[in-house]
């Protein structure tokens, strides 16, 4: 595979992809595809790009000897010597993801690693695999539409907003889902991206949802204030998640010793309460209602998907945009409890 230094050289000059394309006599999609490693440039294109960036071709493009099929990169260390994995191309690299339970359930692995050896099972094309890190319980609907309309497999990694942004920053996910707003910071998603990642990213609005307190039926609580007076057993969420921010704003310093149980996502909060291990916790309305729990709305917030702006020409991102903006998907999402899809598909560029 070819490794390109186009992006840092272009950014150092303050050029957009359009500007580099104009100077090199190429189209912007061609520049994007070459810059992200999706296309190996023709000799004439490589010469034109090197001339535009005032460098040698060999300075701009190098052969990566470490990307042979048996030298692919692990996203993180697998938990065992023999372990199944998925494979996806992200930013021109082939990444192996250790097998785990995803937000859409258990997916067939692409192979099994045994020490340094990797046996391929060939269930999916890594170039048509979209890695989304987030916590939206409806991501299965999005995955189904992407598979149906564009034959794209979604790896929906269950991660908090903060951890999802970390994976995006490390180029280990194509997309990060986040909801880091509150009444004091209605632009919290934008601010989180700027603070953690900088500029050059885009936010895709998926929905606006209700987040609040899920309650065990029968506790006799009808308001947040009453919930605080009732001395309930609360299930926590991990630091860096949007739900944890909401939870901390409700409880303040009432839990300095921590929580007996920490859930990894909205569905986990609802399940912990449903099974009696806790009486209250913060999640989205949908998760609470599916589990038959009572629910008190605390706030409405935007759930956005963030991706690198220069990846927008990737067919997987294009398919994602198409699905989120489609009428069938928006109608389906807007019909769910606590979800509002009126602004689904809107884009916000994070620029300087």
N, C-alpha and C positions, 0 to 999 in steps of 0.2 A: 504494500500500500504506500501511497505517496503522502508524506507529511509536508504541509505548506506553512510558511511563515507569513502568508499574505495578510491575515487579519491584524496581527500586531503592527506590521509595517504600514498598513492602510490607516489604522487608527492613529499611529504616531504622526501621520500627516494631516489628521483631521478630516479624512475623506470618508464619504459614505460609499456604499457599494455602487451606487449609481455613478458617482464621480470617477471611481476607479474604472468602471465599465466604459465610461465615455473616453477616458484617456487611453485605454487599451484597445478601443474599437471592438468591444465585446458587449453582449447583452448582460443586464444585471442578473437574471437567473443563472446565466453561465458562470458569472463571477461568484455568485453565492454557492453554486454546486461545487466549483473547484475549491473555494475557500474552506468549505466544510468537509471536504474529502469524499464527497459523493461521486465526483467525476474526476478521472485522470485527464489533465489538460493535453490537448494536441500540442505538437512541437510549436506550431505557429502561435497558439494562444499563450503558451509558456513564455515565449520570447517577447510577445507584446506586453504581458503582465510585468515581466522583469524590467523591460524598458520603461514602462510607466512608473514603476516603483524605484527606478534607478539602482538596480542591483543585478547581479548575475543570476542566470537561471538556476545554477546549482546552489546559490544562496537562498533562493525562494522555494525550491522544491528538493526534497531529499527522500530517498527510499528508506522506509522504516523496516529494518531487518527483524524487528521484534513482533511483527504482526502476522507471521505465518500461522496457519490454522492451529498448530499445536502450541502456540505461544501467545494465546489470547490472554486478556487481563481480567482478573477477578475483580468484581465490584468491591467485595470485602472477603475476608478469609472464610471459607466454608467451615461449618462446625465439625466436620468429620472427614476422615481420609477418603471414604467412599460416600459420595454425596451427589444427588441429582442437581442439575442446573438448567437455567434458561439462557439463551444467547440473544443479544440484540446489538445492532450497530448504533453507536451514539457518537456524534461528532467525528466520524471517520475512524473510530476505534471499535473493535469487537470486544464486547463486555460480557462476562459470564456472571450470572446472578445465582447465588446459592438458593436452592429450593426452599420455599416458605409458603405459608397460607396467605393468599392475596385477598384483596377486597372483593374479588369475584369468585372466591373459593379456591379449590385445588386445580391447577392447570397441568396438563401433561408436560413433563420435562423435555428439553431438547437433547439432553445427554446425561451421562453419569461419569463423574470424575472419580478415578481411583488413583490417589497419589498424583503423579505427574501425567498419567494417562487419562485421556478423555474419549469416551465412547459416544459417538454421535447417534442419536435416535431419529433425528430429522423430522420432527413434528411440525416445525414452523420455520419460516424464512426470517433470519435476523434483520434483514433490511426492510421487512414489513411488520416489525414488532415495535410497538410504541410503549415506552416506559413512562408511566404516570405514577408519581409519588404523591399521596394525599390521604384524605380521610372521608371523602364524600360517600355516604352509603348508597347513593344512586349511580356510582360509577359503572356498575354492571349494565345499566341501560345504555350508557355511552359506549361501552365495550361491544355490546351486542349490535348496535347500529354501525359501528366502525367495521365490524366483521361482516355484517350483511351488505353494506354499501361499498366497501373498499377493500375487503379481504385483508384487513389489518388486525393482527393479534395484539391485544392490550395486556401488558404486565402491570397490574394495578397494585403497587406496593403500598402497604398500610403504614403511613408515616404521618406524624404531626406536621403542622405547617412549618415549624422551624426546621425539622429534620428533612422535610421535602425540599426546602430551599437549599439546604446544605448539599443534598444530592445533585440538585441542578447546578449549583456553583462548582461542584467537583466534576461536572460533565458525566454523571452517572445516571441521569434521567433526562428524558426529553422535556418533561413537563412537571411542574410542581403545583399542587393545589394548596391554597391558603385562605384562611379567614382570620385576620388579625385586626379587626376593627372593634371599636366600641364607641359609646356616645361621646367620649372625650377625644377620640381620634377617628373620625369618619373616613379618613384617607389612610387608615392603618395598613392596608394591603400594599399601597404604593410606597409608603414610608418603609415598610419592612423590606421590600425589594431593594430600594435605594440603599438602605443601611447595610444589608447583608450581601448584596450582589453588585450594586452600582447601577450604571445605565446600560443601555443596549438590550433591554428586555421588554417583553410585551405581556400585558395582562388581558386575558380573555374571560369575559364575564360568563359564568355558567348559570348562576341563579342567585336569587336573594332568598335566604331561608330564616326561619325562626329558630333561635337558640334559647334554651331556658332550662328549668329544673324539672327533671323527671322524678316522679314520686311513686312509691309503692302504694297501690290502692288500699284504702282503708285507714291511712294515717290521719285523715281528717284535717288536712292542710289546704287552705284556699288562697294563700298569698305568700309572697317571699318573706315578708316580715314574720308571718306565722311559722313558716318553715324554720326560721332562725331561732324562734322561741321554743320550738318543739324538741330541740336537742336530738336531732336525727342522726343516724349513722350514714355518713357520706362516702361515696366512692370518688376517688380522685382521678385526675388526668395528669399526664407527664408534663414537665416544664417545657415551654416552647410551643404548646398547642393552643389554638384559639379557645377551646373549651376550658383550659386551665386558667386563661386570663379572665374569662367570664366567671369561673368558679371563685377565683381569688377576689374578684370585685364584689361578689356576694358575701362570702364568708369573712373577708378581711383577715384578722389574726385569730380567728376562732379555732384554727387547726395548726398551731405552731409545731405540734409533735408529728404532723404528717397524717397520712391516711392508711387505714388498714389494707385497703385494696386500691390498686391503680389500674384503670382500664386503658386499653391501647387505642380505642376509637369510640365513636358514638354508639355503635351497636354493642360494644363491650360494656359501656355504662348501663345501657338498658338491660342487658342480660344479667349483670351483677345485681341489679335491683329486682328483676323479675324472679331470680332464684333465691332471694332473701338474704344475700350477703351484705346488702346495704339497703337503705331506705330512700336515699336521694342522691342525685348526681346531675351534672350538666351534660346535655346532648342536644341534638336537633329534634324538633317535634316529630318528624317521621319515625326516628328510631324508637321514641317513647310510645307512639301510638301503635306501631307494629307489635310491640311487646305487651300491649294492654295496660300501659301505665298512665297515671295522671300526669298532666303537664302544665307548667306555669311559664309563660313567655317572659323572658328577660329583655331580649333585644332582637332586632332584625339586622342581619349582616350579609354582606356580599361574599359569595364563594367564587374565587377567580382561579384560573389556571394560568401559570406563568411559564413562558418559554423564551429562549434566546431569539431576539428579533432576526438575527441573520440565519436562523434555521427555518424561517417562514416558508421558503420554497421547497423544503423537504416534503415529499408526497404525504408523509404521515401527518405532519402539521396541517397541510392543506386539507386533508380528509377530516381531521379534527375540527377545523374551522367550519367546514361544510356541514358536518353533523350538528354541531352546537347551534348553528344558525338556521337549521332546517325547521320547517313548520311541524312535521311529525314529532321531532324530538322535543321541541319547545312545548308543544301541546301535551305530550306525555309527562314531561317534567312539571309543568304548571298544574297538572291535575293531582299531584301528590300533596299530602298534608304538610303544610308549612313551607311549601316551595312556591316562588314567584319567578316566572320565566320571561317577564315583560322586557327585561334588558339583556336577555341571553344573546350571546354573540357579539356584544360590544367590545371594542378594543381600546386599550390605553397604552400608549408607548411611554416607556420610562427613558427619557432622554436627558441630556445635560442642560 
